[in-house]
Amino acid sequence: MKTTPLFICLIIIALSFNSCEKDKSKRIEEIGYGTSFGMCVGYCLNELSISTDEVVFSKTKNGDKPEPKTCKEEITPAEVDALKKLVNTSEFVKLPKVIGCPDCADGGAEWVSLRLDGDLKTVKFDYGKAPNELKALVTKLRALKEEFKDCN
C-alpha cells in the first residue's frame, strides 16, 4: 500500500515532463536579402548579407560585363538581434521557396534567405509583395539596403 502514493507521484512527474513543449524555433546564423530586375540597365542585382558583426552589400550589372561592387559596414550584435526578432523561424520554414511570379514581366523579385542551424532557406517573391510572415523584416532590410545607395 505504501508504494501506491509513490507510484502515483512518479506518474504525475513523468507526465509533466512529457507535456513540456520543446522550442522548435531554429537559431538564425545569417540573414540574406536581395532584389533583382531581369530587364534593366545598370546595377539590377542587389544583395545584402548580414552576419554577427558585418553587413556586406553587393550590386551587379546585367549584361556581358557585370562589374560587381561590394561595400561593407559594421553592425552591432544588438542590431542583428533586433532583425532576428522580426522573423518567426517556425513560420519561415513553412513558406514555399517561391511565392507569386518573381521578376515576371520585369516586375522585379525580392528574396530573404536565412541560415538556420547550418541550413540555408531562401524565399523569393514578387518585388514589393513580401508575405505577411516577412513584412516587418523586409521593411527593415530595405532600409538597410538604402544605406548603401552610394556604394561605388
C-alpha positions in Angstrom: 0.0 0.0 0.0 2.9 2.4 0.7 4.0 2.1 -2.9 0.7 3.3 -4.4 1.2 7.0 -3.4 4.9 6.8 -4.6 3.8 5.2 -7.9 1.1 8.0 -8.4 3.7 10.7 -7.8 6.1 9.1 -10.3 3.4 9.0 -12.9 2.5 12.7 -12.3 6.1 13.7 -12.6 6.6 11.6 -15.8 3.5 13.1 -17.4 4.6 16.7 -16.5 7.9 16.2 -18.3 6.1 14.8 -21.4 3.8 17.7 -21.6 6.6 20.2 -21.9 6.7 21.6 -25.4 10.2 21.9 -26.8 11.3 25.1 -28.5 11.1 24.3 -32.2 12.5 27.6 -33.4 15.8 27.4 -35.1 18.8 29.7 -34.5 19.4 32.3 -37.2 23.1 32.4 -38.1 22.9 34.7 -41.1 20.4 36.9 -42.9 20.4 37.5 -46.6 18.2 39.8 -48.7 18.2 40.8 -52.3 16.4 42.3 -55.2 16.7 41.8 -58.9 15.2 43.1 -62.1 16.0 41.0 -65.2 15.3 43.5 -67.9 17.0 46.6 -66.6 20.1 48.6 -67.4 22.7 49.2 -64.7 23.0 47.6 -61.4 20.0 45.3 -61.4 21.0 42.7 -58.8 21.5 43.9 -55.2 22.2 41.7 -52.2 22.8 42.1 -48.5 24.4 39.5 -46.3 24.2 40.1 -42.5 26.3 38.2 -40.1 27.0 38.7 -36.4 29.1 41.8 -36.9 29.1 42.9 -40.5 26.8 43.8 -43.4 28.1 43.1 -46.9 26.3 44.8 -49.8 26.9 43.9 -53.3 25.5 45.1 -56.6 26.0 43.6 -60.1 25.2 44.9 -63.5 23.2 43.0 -66.1 25.0 42.2 -69.4 28.3 40.9 -70.6 30.4 42.9 -68.1 28.8 42.6 -64.6 31.2 44.9 -62.9 30.3 43.9 -59.3 30.7 46.4 -56.5 30.9 45.5 -52.8 30.7 47.6 -49.7 30.9 46.6 -46.0 29.8 48.1 -42.8 30.0 47.0 -39.2 26.8 46.1 -37.4 26.3 45.7 -33.6 25.0 42.4 -32.1 22.0 44.4 -30.8 21.1 45.5 -34.3 21.4 41.9 -35.6 19.3 40.6 -32.7 16.6 43.2 -33.5 16.5 41.9 -37.1 16.3 38.3 -35.9 13.4 39.1 -33.6 11.4 40.3 -36.6 11.0 36.8 -38.1 9.4 33.7 -36.7 11.6 30.9 -37.9 8.9 28.3 -37.4 6.7 30.1 -39.8 9.5 31.0 -42.2 10.5 27.3 -42.8 6.8 26.6 -43.7 6.9 29.2 -46.6 7.4 27.9 -50.1 10.6 28.7 -51.9 8.8 30.8 -54.5 5.7 32.9 -53.9 3.9 34.5 -56.9 5.9 35.1 -60.1 9.0 36.9 -59.1 10.5 39.1 -61.9 7.8 38.0 -64.4 7.3 40.8 -67.0 10.1 42.6 -65.2 8.1 43.3 -62.1 11.2 42.5 -60.1 12.0 40.0 -57.4 12.9 40.1 -53.8 14.1 37.4 -51.5 15.0 36.7 -47.9 17.4 33.9 -47.0 18.1 32.6 -43.5 20.9 30.2 -42.5 19.1 28.3 -39.7 21.2 25.9 -37.7 23.5 25.4 -40.7 20.8 25.0 -43.4 20.1 27.8 -45.9 16.5 28.5 -46.8 15.5 31.2 -49.4 12.0 32.5 -50.0 11.7 34.5 -53.3 8.6 36.7 -54.0 7.3 39.5 -56.2 9.1 42.8 -55.7 7.1 44.9 -53.1 4.9 42.0 -52.1 6.5 40.4 -49.1 4.5 37.6 -47.4 2.9 38.6 -44.1 5.4 36.4 -42.2 8.3 38.6 -43.6 6.9 42.1 -43.9 8.5 43.5 -40.8 11.9 42.1 -41.6 11.7 43.1 -45.3 10.9 46.7 -44.3 14.0 46.9 -42.1 16.2 45.1 -44.8 15.0 47.6 -47.5 16.0 50.5 -45.2 19.4 48.9 -44.5 19.9 48.4 -48.3 19.2 52.1 -48.8 22.1 53.0 -46.6 24.4 51.6 -49.3 22.9 53.7 -52.2 26.3 55.5 -52.5 28.3 52.2 -52.7 30.7 52.8 -55.6 
